[in-house]
Amino acid sequence: MELNPSSDEEYAPHADTGHPVSPAPTPAARPGKTTTERRAAITTPDPNPTSAASDTSPGDAVGDHTADPHHDPGSEDTVEIIRPGHRPRRRSRPRHDAAFGEDVRRPGNDPPWSRQNVTPSPESASRSGDGAAGSRDDALRFTENVSRSGENASGPEDEAPGVIAPIVSIRTTLREFWPQTRGVRWLFVAGVAAAVLAAVCEVGVIGLFGRITDEVLASGKLSAFWGPAGAWVGIGVLAGLLSFSSAYATALAGERFLLRLRDRVFAHLQTLTPDYFENRRLGDLMARLTDDIEAIEELVGSGLVRIITTTAGAVLFSGAAFFIRWDLALVTFAMVPLFLLVSKGFTSRLRNASARERSSNGAMNSVIEESLANQSLVQAYNRQEVEAARLHEEGRKWLLANVTQARLSALYGPAAQIVETLCLLMIIGVGAWEIASGRLTIGGLLAFAAYLAYLYPTFQGLGELALNVSSAAAGADRVIEVLHATPAVTDPYDGVSEAGENGRADKGTAAAGAVSATASGRTTVQADDRASGDIVVPTPRGRGRVEFENVAFTYPDRTRPTLSGLSFTAAPGELVVCTGPSGAGKTTIAKLLLRFYDPTAGRVLLDGVDIREMPRRSLRENITILQQENLLFSATVRDNIAYGRPEADLDEIVRAAITADADGFIRTLPEGYDTPIGQRGRLLSGGQRQRLAIARAILRDAPVLILDEPMTGLDAPTAARIMELLQRLMAGRTTILITHDLRHVPTPSRNIVLEPAHPPFAVDRSHLDDDPVVLS
Ligand SMILES: Nc1ncnc2c1ncn2[C@@H]1O[C@H](COP(=O)(O)OP(=O)(O)OP(=O)(O)O)[C@@H](O)[C@H]1O
């Protein structure tokens, strides 16, 4: 069992005996499991162990724990938990933030591939019956199934693969990201200024060209050539320097903006509770943090600079054209609306295509990430072709979107070119008439034409910028969607970061308020700039009293409660064992205690304080969780052990490793404590990873310990040895041990048995020392 459950293994204590307790649910039966109402029972050792067996069908009895040497009958009375049979109201999640405006997933707007994900085509249905179709067809079917199941499981439709983020207006986008330009705005301004000065130089150069035409070429006077020629070279060099400065300043500002923006989005992501990630595909989030963020830079950073400089260029060249011949200039401007019309016709189509392209890009990243992360599974199950076909399928969708984008961009160029040619022909015609009537010289007409050569591309450039903005806006939509996501739980008020060494709570934004230690070992922070009252923060290391008071919980997007009427207390230093069949809600208890979710009813308390009233950071400082899957980072042994307490010195790290029985193997590694352990610690064995995780937990030294299936997959001797190590870790801490496997578990102070209401998920309680009270 793990916090992000992926397995659906059946509840089978003593599974090594080969007698599973309850029949494995068929796939068809599984949905029932998720909606089965749970009942919770809290027990203490029962003086009459035989009653446990009487509660279980004979076939279920797979072990007898009455012989357990740790058994301590009658050490505590049975405590009945509250079971109100209450079914909390389903919390509905708004589909979109109102600020996002229109929902682009209206049927007519759905991209073809998103529809395909929802409804299998008759073609695919017929393929499923075609045995000759081979692994590629299997792969396609698998892809469709994955997409469909992803949609069903994930709940929120807007996050299903291939679905496009809500559209946000450009103004909202600019408002959203403008603050990130603070500190680099001067660079953008410098970039704009240099670009405008470079354009002024171009205007001057064209003026010189007109002079040379009229004063040198038309009259044949070579002596008049050198002055303008020297000026041309000087201005040209200056223009080059200015262009370089503009490009460099803009790029530097853009990169700094990007860095800041990525930091902001990543920091925001880390404030979101794990359910956000459970409902989304990692690869898609990665695409939003990389490609989509770059698109925003093109919109808010360099894009804005280009818009300003292109507009400034258009104004300058127009002014110069007016200066030469106002009537010709008027003819020129009469054609401008044509450019705008052409560009307008393309922008909305391009934005749609870009949105699809970005969405497909995210889906493709997800497939790559999943496949590569699970390579050993892929290879062991010979699913390489299937994975390749999944990627191919997503790549094909990406290709379609990209081709649409390319087609629109490629069409825009010639369409603008036609308009430009029409304009030029009109200018030449009117110019010839003006020369014939003596109002214009040839030099004047050539200079005018040269300005046009700059002017029309700037008009065309403005049109292209509109297209780029549309395309970049599609990326911005996806990033804004992430930034507007709110965590499922929030702190009492923002800014209380954690209780410091001396019990002070640091406020991130303002000076810390008055802090006073109370007799109960808590620290009260007076929020001096808020009227909301006191914020209660546990001391840096609380005592570790955990209480669940009549707790009920329903996952968002689920209708039936996972937990209902759960009450228990774990006093400081006590061991509470939580058991029950797969899917009963054991890990959910850990999630509630860590405040990944808030209960739908009831309270969870730490040292007598409702955990909703304390900053999550302080709460989590007091809890260490050891999961079934030991989560390690691609870093050194030393960094991994010190992950929960980075300030620990090497002596402390080594002491923790010795207690966790890890020091021996660590010293055999090539670089000892400085050996990198590979992606997710894959260069170590499973047992070694487990010892590292235990050392990490020991070093963290939190008063509350959650052990979530710590012995899964271990053989009996290893499990016994690991339990021995865990007992060292449990010493002096409040421990909540979540397990199916009660073989090596020491005598608990209390048992919690989560039991679903309906068969076939009957719990085998024969292995328990006592008879848990099951309330219904
Ligand atoms: N993020 C989630 N969103 C919706 N439902 C969830 C989520 N996580 C778990 N569930 C559902 O809640 C129920 C309890 O899950 P939980 O992981 O707590 O069970 P468990 O008792 O720990 O199971 P196991 O022993 O198999 O790990 C299951 O039916 C599961 O499908």
The ligand as an SDF file (V2000), in Angstrom:
LIG
                    3D

 31 33  0  0  0  0  0  0  0  0999 V2000
   -7.0450   10.0960   -4.9360 N   0  0  0  0  0  0  0  0  0  0  0  0
   -8.1230    9.3330   -4.8750 C   0  0  0  0  0  0  0  0  0  0  0  0
   -9.2510    9.7370   -5.4730 N   0  0  0  0  0  0  0  0  0  0  0  0
  -10.3700    9.0030   -5.4080 C   0  0  0  0  0  0  0  0  0  0  0  0
  -10.4560    7.8320   -4.7560 N   0  0  0  0  0  0  0  0  0  0  0  0
   -9.3500    7.3670   -4.1430 C   0  0  0  0  0  0  0  0  0  0  0  0
   -8.1390    8.0850   -4.1720 C   0  0  0  0  0  0  0  0  0  0  0  0
   -7.2180    7.3940   -3.4730 N   0  0  0  0  0  0  0  0  0  0  0  0
   -7.8370    6.2790   -3.0290 C   0  0  0  0  0  0  0  0  0  0  0  0
   -9.1240    6.2570   -3.4280 N   0  0  0  0  0  0  0  0  0  0  0  0
  -10.1250    5.2580   -3.1390 C   0  0  0  0  0  0  0  0  0  0  0  0
  -10.3300    5.2520   -1.7420 O   0  0  0  0  0  0  0  0  0  0  0  0
  -10.4650    3.9290   -1.2480 C   0  0  0  0  0  0  0  0  0  0  0  0
   -9.4660    3.7080   -0.1170 C   0  0  0  0  0  0  0  0  0  0  0  0
   -8.1550    3.8190   -0.6350 O   0  0  0  0  0  0  0  0  0  0  0  0
   -6.8920    3.5550    0.2950 P   0  0  0  0  0  0  0  0  0  0  0  0
   -5.6680    3.7360   -0.5250 O   0  0  0  0  0  0  0  0  0  0  0  0
   -7.0050    4.3320    1.5290 O   0  0  0  0  0  0  0  0  0  0  0  0
   -7.0990    2.0180    0.6180 O   0  0  0  0  0  0  0  0  0  0  0  0
   -6.1810    1.0330    1.4290 P   0  0  0  0  0  0  0  0  0  0  0  0
   -7.0050    0.4380    2.5000 O   0  0  0  0  0  0  0  0  0  0  0  0
   -4.9330    1.7100    1.8460 O   0  0  0  0  0  0  0  0  0  0  0  0
   -5.9010   -0.0400    0.3050 O   0  0  0  0  0  0  0  0  0  0  0  0
   -4.5880   -0.9300    0.0280 P   0  0  0  0  0  0  0  0  0  0  0  0
   -4.4160   -1.8150    1.1980 O   0  0  0  0  0  0  0  0  0  0  0  0
   -4.9590   -1.6900   -1.1920 O   0  0  0  0  0  0  0  0  0  0  0  0
   -3.4710    0.0210   -0.2020 O   0  0  0  0  0  0  0  0  0  0  0  0
  -10.2480    3.0170   -2.4310 C   0  0  0  0  0  0  0  0  0  0  0  0
  -11.5180    2.5910   -2.8610 O   0  0  0  0  0  0  0  0  0  0  0  0
   -9.6200    3.8790   -3.4900 C   0  0  0  0  0  0  0  0  0  0  0  0
  -10.0580    3.5040   -4.7790 O   0  0  0  0  0  0  0  0  0  0  0  0
  1  2  1  0
  2  3  1  0
  2  7  2  0
  3  4  2  0
  4  5  1  0
  5  6  2  0
  6  7  1  0
  6 10  1  0
  7  8  1  0
  8  9  2  0
  9 10  1  0
 10 11  1  0
 11 12  1  0
 11 30  1  0
 12 13  1  0
 13 14  1  0
 13 28  1  0
 14 15  1  0
 15 16  1  0
 16 17  2  0
 16 18  1  0
 16 19  1  0
 19 20  1  0
 20 21  2  0
 20 22  1  0
 20 23  1  0
 23 24  1  0
 24 25  2  0
 24 26  1  0
 24 27  1  0
 28 29  1  0
 28 30  1  0
 30 31  1  0
M  END
$$$$
